Amino acid sequence: MDTSAIIFYAISAFTLAMGLMAVTSSKIFRSAIWLLLSLVGIAALYFWMQVEFIAAIQIIVYVGGIVVLIIFSIFLTQQAGTKMPKALLRRTIGSALAAFFGLAFSFNLINHYGFKSTGSQHFNASVSDVGTQMLSTTEHGYILPFEVVSMLLLSAMIGCIVIAIKPPQEHAEKIGTKPENVSSPEPEEEKVTENISEPLITTEV
């Protein structure tokens, strides 16, 4: 095994480990940090394949844009330090089955097609070609998925802002907890007046 293969397996193991930590962490802020490191590992794979422009786009768009947007959204919802509720059993089983079938499908494709050498052909990822394919309106372009992802991120950000602007009492009722800094109003009949002075007793001399 040469040095290039060792680097590839090391980067792949790092990326998979960070992705696993992102989906198993009990705190949503830590999950966002693990996701950031996983995306950095994917950018390292692009650098390993010597497609520096794609790696730079990976860092600028995903690491510097989308993950930062997710982190700001987490802070807006005021749930950065709280633990997420434990997942239901059926969701856990469904996620495990989805991961299993995804791995089985990937191994089937690898066993059927393998990794064939391209010979003298080189992967062309110039800036002009990427821009043409990304913003092209032809059948081979990707302008529609590009705009759909933009609308998805915008709607997610708007939803986070709507959740964040709710009053603390309403937000606590929504998540099923009582805020610490919000005190329940006391009934009028239970209020005690502290400034009641005692009646003065006057005596004539």
Order of alpha helices (4+ residues) and beta strands (2+ residues): alpha-alpha-alpha-alpha-alpha-alpha-alpha-alpha
